[in-house]
Amino acid sequence: MSAASASCGKATDGSTMTPAAYERLQIRIPLAIAAAAAWAAAALSHERKLVAFCSSDVWTAISLDQFALAITFSSPASLAGEWMLMVAAMMMPMLAGAVGHVRARSLPRRRKRSLALFVIGYCAIWGACGIPIVLAMLTLRLMQLSPVVTIALVGSLILIWQFSPAKQLCLNRCHDQPPLAAHGIAADLAALGYGVTQAIWCCGTCWALMLVPLMAQDGHLFAMAATSAYLIAERLDPPRRPAWEIRWPSTIVRLLWFRLSLWRRSDNAGRVRA
């Protein structure tokens, strides 16, 4: 579709598309392609070194020799690569709002540079966040708990964090869209800083649920998909006052119910006409 057709809200095939919808597609399609590529790479990989590292029995009787052996078979570089692949697959779909903000607040000639700096800042924080999350998993292994107790402990930790005011605060801040400088080094620092702060609040929102796919040595991809779907759904909810409360993704439920009602109404109308 040409810029002229976009500006007047008409697609070349005659269908209507508002400029805002066209702009959203310019953001969501590349993010969807990147996420799909990460999912494909994760699915095609026959090795789950990160999950195996977190679940290894070697940690139940730790020693320097065993630690060296584990590192030999699972180098930090390969573990970091798998972690970032998992982050890319799960987090990319949630970046549409932030990427759209950077795109809208950047001059066209600086747009790619600002987006690249945003992604660098975002990935740097998520890469660093992987260290304490993996260490938390290893700590659980060192406690030599039974699988049932481990699941109960992790489940309790997740529920406490999910219902805490701190979690809601992080979730609220994920919606932040601060003003960004337009020119010079200030624009570069603003884009980089926005990526860093978005990743900090995103890590605060997601860290507990990220333990789920790391625990699931069997069914790792399914756990990733289910966790990712939940994280996307809860990100759709508007900000609310931080408090201790039982929260669930209500916006997606209302949206699905609305779509179902429309479908049932259309189906009933079709039967009446028939």
N, C-alpha and C positions, 0 to 999 in steps of 0.2 A: 504494500500500500504506500502511495506517495505521501510526502509531507502535506501536499495541498489537500488530498482527500482526507488525511487525518485531521487537519485543521478544521475542515467543515463537517467532520463527524460521519463521513461516508467512506465505506470500503470500496475497492475497485470492483468487487463482485456484486455490488448493489446493496449488500447488507449494511446496517447502521452500526457504527462503532464510535463511541465518543472519544475525544482526544485523551481523556483521563484513562479510559479502558485501554487505548492503544499504548499509552505510556506504561501502564501496569504490565502489559504483555512484554514490553521491552526489558522489564526488570525480571519478571517471573520466568520467562523462557530460559535465559542463560542460567539462572539459579536451578531450575528444574533439570537442565541438561547436566550441570555440574553434580547435582545430587544423584542423578541416575547413573552417571559414570562412576561415582564413588560406590554406590550400591552394587553395580555390576562388578567392579574390582573386588569388593568384599565377598560377593557371592562366588566369583570364579577362583578366589584364592583357596587353595586346599589346606593351607596352614593357618591355624589360629594361635599364633605364638603368644599374643598378648593375653588371651583368655587362658591358655594353658599355663602361662607364667603366673597368672593370678591364682590359678587353681591347683598348681603343682603340689604334689605330696612332699616334695623336698623341703617345703617350708615348715612341715610339722616337726622336723628335727634339724634346725638350722645350724650350719657351721660355715666357716669361711670356705672350706673346700667345696661344700655343696652349693654355696652361693656362687663361687667361681664357675662351677659346672653349669649352673642354671644360666648364668650370663653368657657362657660359651655357646650354648644352644639357642639363646634368645638375646641377641645383641641389643643394646639400648637403641641403636638406630632403627632396627627392624620393629622394635616395640613402639617407638615413637611414630614410625610410619603407619603402623596399624591403628594407633590411637587417633592420629590426624585423619586417617581414612574414615574411621568411625564417626569422628566429629563432623567431617564434611558431609557424610551421608545423612546424618541426623539433624544438623543445624542449618544447612543451606536453605531448606524451605522456610525457615523462620526469619530469614534475613531480608525479606522483601521490603518491609517497612523502612528499615535502616538504610538499605542500599538505595531505595527510592529517595530517601531524604538527602543522602550524599549527592545523588544524581541531580536532584532538583535544585540543590543549593550550590552547585559547582558551575562555573562558566564552561561552555561547550569545549573550549580548547584545553581546559584543565580536567575535564571530566574523568577520563581514563586514569590519569595520574592520581586523582583524589580517591577513586574507587580502589585502585591498587593499594594505596596507603591504608585505606580503611580495612581492607582484607588482611594486610600484613599485621596491623595492630590487633585485629580480632584473632587471627590464627596464633600469634605469639602468646597471647594470654591463655587461650585454650590449650596450647602445647604445654605451658607451664602448669596449668591446672591439672593436667593428667598425672603429674608426679604425686601430689597428695592423694588423689583418688586411687591410684594403683597402690600406694603405700597403705591406704586404709584397707584395701583388700588383703594385702600381705599381712597386716596386723591381725586380721580376722583368722588367717591361716595359722599364724604363730600361736594363737590362743588354743589351737587343737580342739576345736569344738566339733560336735557331731553335726552332720548336714542339717538336721532339723533345727538345732539350736542356732546354727549360723544363719539359716533362712529367717528364723524368728527374730534374731538380733538385727539383721539388715532390714527386714520388713518394719520393725519397730522404729528404727532410725529414720527410714524413709517417711513413715506416717507422721512422726513427730515433726520432721522438717517440713513436710507438705502442709501441715496445719498450723505452722508457726507464723507469727507476724513477720519474722525475718524473711521467710520465703515470699510472702505477699509484697514486702518492700522491694525485694529483688525483681519480682515479676512486674511491679509497677514501673520500676526504673527502666525495664527493657523497652518501654514505650516512649522513652525520652527522645525528643528530637530538638536538640539545642541549636541555636544559630551557629552557622559555620562561616568563617572568614572566606572571602572570595578571591583575594589576591595574595601573591607572594608566599613567603615562608609561613606566614600566619595561616594560609589556607592549607598548606601541607600538614602543619602541626595540628590543625583543627580536624582534618580528616583522619590522621593517625590517632589522635586522642579520642575521637569518637569511636573508632574501631576498638580501642583499648577499653574504654568505659562500657561499651555495649557487651564486650566479651566478659568483663568482670561481673556485670549484672546477670548475664546469661549463664555463666558458670555458677553463680549463686542460686539461680533458679533450677538448674538441671543436675547439679553434682550428685545429689542423693539418688535420683532415678538412673543416673549413668552406672550405678553399681549393679543394676539388674542385668544388663547384657554382659557385664564382666563376670558375673557369677554363673551365667548360663553357658557352660561349655557345650552341652547338648542343646540344640535349638538356639544358638547364639543369634543367628540372623532374625529369627522370629521375635526374640526378645528385643533386638534392636528396633525392629519395625513397630512392635507394640509400644515400646517406650517412646519412639519418635512420634507416633500418632498421638499419644497422650500429651506430649510436650507441645506439639503444634496446636492441639485443641485447647489447652489451657492458656496458650498465648493469645487466643482470640478473645478471651474475656477482657472487659475494660478494667482499668485500675480501680481499686477499692481500698478502703481504710485498712491498714495492717492490723490484724488482731488474731488471737487464737480462735480458729473456727474450722469446721469441716468444709473443705472446698472441693468442688468438682467442676469440670469444664461445662458450664451451663449454656454458654452461647452456642456451641456446636450442637447440643441437644435440641435447643429451640429452633435452630436453623434446619436440622434434619426433620423435626416435627412439622415445620412450616412447609418444607418441600414435599413431605409425605401427604400433607393435607391438600396441597395443590394437585398432586398426582391423583389422589382419590377423587377430588372434585372433577377433574378433567375426565377421569375414567367413567364416573357416574353420568356426566353430561353426554359422553359418547354413547353410553348404553341407551339413554333416553332418546337420542336422535335416531339410533338404530331401531 
